[in-house]
Amino acid sequence: MRRAAVLCALFLGACPEDQAPAEAPWEWQLPPGFPEPFVPADDPMSAAKVELGRHVFYDERLSHNETMSCATCHEQARAFTDGKATTIGSTGHVLPRNAMSLTNVAFQSVYTWANPKLSTLEEQALVPMFADFPLELGVQQDTDAIVRRFADDPEYQELFAAAYPDDADPFTVERIVGALASFQRTLISGDSAYDRFIYDGDAAAMSESAQRGMALFFSETGECYHCHAGPNFSTSFRSAATEPGPPDFQNNGLYDLDGAGAYPAGNGGLYEFTGDPRDQGKFRVPTLRNIAVTAPYMHDGSIATLAEVVDHYAAGGRVTAEGPLAGDGRKNPNKSPLVREVELSPQDRADLVAFLESLTDDAFLTDPKFGPP
């Protein structure tokens, strides 16, 4: 051993060359037209954290009864949704909301369907983990025992040590949440037929029908682009270089139970957080990327197909003729003025569906780095 190395070992306990090399800074691999995502300063990205988060995302041991993982409600082939009208928790509780897509979730300015206070993925992860009613993962049932499942696993011991090398004991809820958020920030989709047409100049990428639908989508006749704007086709948007504007929640005329704007109990949207009657039925505008594989649609999964979604907006809202949800959503006083009746031919409607289908990114839906470890 060289003299310098001996002295280093004696007085410092280890030499620089004996220590593991520091992980290289994270580098985003972004599609054309996408800015760098916002990342909280206290939860920086690293490859090791992303890999840990991928393991935890697919691990049913994160739920109290070991029957459900994050991936249960967010399946890659469905753009990280679950195909159900509304999600079912680990103990059978039926949730009131449809599972939102995680496509490009890194670019959202607020999270869940209607909570204006959840502005980071770290905050959002705590909702399914600790919600009491309806119960989802049920981590609150025995948090210490659930954390120990990971701490006692030799593979996770290595994964946590690599992700949090400066922590004497990285097995905490905070570190689990940070890793989950890091993995989810990598779920970036931008290689659809639309993207190849727009950014790569591939004139054959989109059908003529999809191109007509695109023109209608971005026209003042369709007016779809006002709410489904920007690279992620949503007004809920944030990047590393931009501060988020006021959270945007819209009422699209699904219900009007009492003629004064009421929505079904327990599904009032933004109203549940503000108490303002004018906020009844207002929900966050979801991304349209990969929308063709995320049926059923709307916050409660009450519309089955894209064709029916187009019909809903063309009608300016929905009329429910009878039953407990009867009412004329077209006349809801809280409805966005952009949701209005518009005359569309059968060809127009088919063209809009074709355009929405052109936003599917097949590579994203099958990429192994987003799938189970």
N, C-alpha and C positions, 0 to 999 in steps of 0.2 A: 504494500500500500504506500502511495506517495506520502511524503511528510505533510503536505497541505491537507490531504484527505484524513490522515490520522488526527491532526489538530481539529479539523472540522467535526469529526466523529466524537472526539473527546469533549469538546466545549459546546457543540450545537446539537449533538445527538444524531445528526444525519448530514450528509453532504448534498449540495445541489444536484450533482450528477446521480445520486442515489434515489432522488425523489421522482415520482411519476411526473411526466411532462404535463404542463397545464393544457387543458382542452382548448382547441382553437376557437376563436369567437364564432358565434353562430352567423351563418350567411344564408339569407333568404334566396330561394330559387323561385322567382315570381314569374307568372305568365305576363305577356305583353299587356300593357294598359293597367296593371295593378301596382299601386304604391306599396311601400313597406308597411306592414301592420303595426299598430300601436301595441307596445308591450310594457306593462308596469315596471317601473324601475326596481321594485323590490322582488320581482320574479323574472329575472332575465332568462333568455332562452339558452339551452345547451342541448347537444345531441344526446347526452346521457339522461337528461331530464325528460326529453321527448320519448326515449326508449322506455324509461320507467313508466311514464304516463300511458304509453300504449299497452304495456302489460297490465296496469291497474284497470284501464278502461275496459278490458276484456275479461276481467277476473270476477267471477261471481262471489268470491269471498269478501268483496266490498259490501255486500248486503248482509243484514243481520242473520237471515236464515240461509245464506249461501245459495240462493236460487236465481239471483238476478245481478247482472252487471250493467254498466253504462250502455254497453253494446246491445243489451236486450231491447232497449227502446230506440237505439240508434244503429241500425244495420247499414253497413257500407253499401251494399247493393241497392239500397233504397235511398241513397244519399244521406245516410245516417238518420232515417226515420224508421217507423216500424210497421207501416201499412194498416194500422188500426185507426178507427175513428178517434178514440181517445185511449190513452195509455193505461195499462194495468200495473199497479205496484207489486212489490215482492210478496205481500200478504193477501193479494187479491183485491185491494182497494181500487176502484175504478176512478181514474183521475178525470177532471172535467175538460182537460185540454188535449189537443192533438200534439204528438211529439214533433217538435220543430226540427227542421233539417240543420245539420251542423256544417253544411257547405259554406265555406268562407266565413266561418263564425268569428274568426279573428278580426274581421272588419266591422263588426257590429258596434254600435254605440251604447245600446242597452240590450238586456237579455230577458228571456222568457217572453210570453205573449203580451204582458201588460204592465210589468213592474218598472216604473220610471227610475227606481233607485239602484238597480243592478247594472253597473257600468263596466264590470270586468268579468272574465271567465272564472276567476278565482271566487268571486262573490256568487256567481251563478251556480257553481258546483255544489255549494253548501245547501242549495234548495232541495235537489233530489236526495242528497245524502241525509239531511236532518229533518225534512218536513214531517210533521206529526199527522196531519189529516188533510188530504189523504196521504197515507204513508207510502213512500217509494222504496228507497234502499234500507231505511230503518237503522242507520248508523247510530242514532241516539239510543237505541235499545241497549247497547253495550259497547260503547266506543273503544274502551281500552282493549277489550277482547278482540275486536275487529282489527285494530292496529297491530296487536300481537300476532295475528295470523301472518302478517307480512314480515314482522320482525323475526319470527321463528323459522322462516323459509330461507334456506341457504341461497337460492337464486336471488330472492329479493334483497338479502343482505348485501350481495354484490351490486345489485342495481341501485339501491339507495346510497351505498358508499360512493359509487361512481357519480351519481347525480348530485350528491351533497357532500363533497369530500371534506368540507370544513366543519361539518356538524359531528359532534361527539355522539349524539343520538338523533339521527334523522327520522326516526319512526314516529311521526306526528301527523295529525290531521292536516296541519298547515302544509307540510311537505308533500303529502299525498295530493292535496288540492293543487299545489303549484305544478306538480308533474302532470296531472290531468289537463290543466290549462295549457301547458306547454305543448302537449301532444295535439290538443284540439286546434291550437293556432297553426299547425302545419296542414290542416285539412283544407287546402286551397285548390280550387277548381277553376280552370280557365282554358280548357282545351276542347271546347265544344265546336260543333259545326259553325255556329255563329262566330266564335273567336277566330277560327281558321278563315272564314269569309272576310271578317273585318280587319284582322291584324296581319294575316298571312297573304291576303290577296287571292285566296283560293276561290275562284268564281264558281267552281263546281261543288263547294262544300254545302251550300244551302240550296234546297229545291226552289223552283220558281214560286211555288205556293208559300214557302217559308219567307221568301223575300218580299212577297206581297204582304204577308202578315207583319213582317218587320216594319214596312212602310206605314201600315195602319197603326201598329203599336206606338210608333213615334210621332203620329200625326195628331192634330188638334181634334180630329174626329174621334179617334180611339181614346186619346188622352191617358193611355196606360202609363206612359213614361213619367208622368208627374209624380206618381208614388213609387213606381219601380224604376228608380233612376240610378245612374252611375255604373261603375264596373260590377257591382254586386246586385244590380236591379232592386235596390231598396233604399229608402230615405234614411234608414237606420244605418249610418256609416261613420267610421272613424279610421284614420290611418296614423302612422307615426308623425306625419307632418301636419296634420289637421286636428283642431279641437272639435269635439262633437257639438253640433248645434242643439237646440232644445229637442228632447225626445219627440218623435213624431208618431202619434197614434191616430188611427182613422176608423170611423164607423162606415161600413160598406153596405148597410141596409139589409142585413140578414133577418132581423127581427124588429118588431114593435108591438109588444104584448098588450100595451094599454093605451096606445095612441099618443103617449107622451114620451116614448123613447125607451121603454123598459126592455131589458134583455132577460133571459132565463136566470133564475136565482143561482148564485154561485158562479156565474159566468158573465159578470157585468163589465169585465175589462178594466180599463183605467179607472173607472168609477170606484172600484173596490179599494183603490189607494188614495183617491182624492176626495171621495164623498160628494163630488160635484155631479148633479144629475145630468149636466151637459156632457159628461164623460162616459155615460153609459154606452156600452157597445163599441168603445174605441180600443183597438188592438194594434200592436206593432205590425208594420208592413214587412212581410217576410221576403226573403230573396226568391227570385224566380229561377235561379240556376239549378239545373237538374230537377225542375219542377215536375217533369213528366213521370218521374219514378217515385214521387212522394205522395201519391193519392192515399186516402181521401183528403179533401181540402177544407180550408177555413179553420178557425181556432177550435171548433168542436167537431171537425171531421164530417160536417153535415152535407157536403157536396162531393159526389163520388168521382166525377171525371172532369178533365180539362174542358171538354165540350160544354158541360153543365156550368162550369165556372164562367166561360165566355157568355153563355146565355144569361147567367145571373147579372153580369155587369151590363150587358146590352139592354136588359129590362130595367136597369136602374135600381135593382134591389129585388128582394124575394117576397112573394105573397104566400103565407101559410093559411090555407083556407079554413082548417078546423083543428080541433084538439087543443091541448094545453099551451101550445106555442103559436096559436092562431094570431095573425096580425099582418099588416101590410108594411114590410120593411122599407118599401119605396118611399113611404111618407114619414119615416123616422126623422124627427126634428134634429137629431144629432148626426145625421148622415152627411158624409163629405159631399160638397157641391160638385165634385168631380165624378161622383157616381150618379150618372143620370141616364135616362133612356136614350139609346142611340140606335139608329136604323142600320142593321147589318144584314147583308144577304147571306144565304147559306154558304156561298163561296167565301165571303169575308170571314165568317166564323171558322170555316175549315182552314183558312189561311192563318188566322191567329193561332189556332191549335198547332199548326205546322211550325210556326215560328217558335212557340213555346217548347216544342219538342226539339228544336234545333239548339236549345240551351243545355242539352244533355251531354255530359262529359264522360264517355265510357271509360276512359283511362282512369279517371278519378274513382269510379265505382268499382274498379278491379285492382287498383294499385296495391301490391303486397305490403308496402310500407305503411299503409293505413289499416291493414287487416290484422287478424289475430296473430300474436307472436308464436 
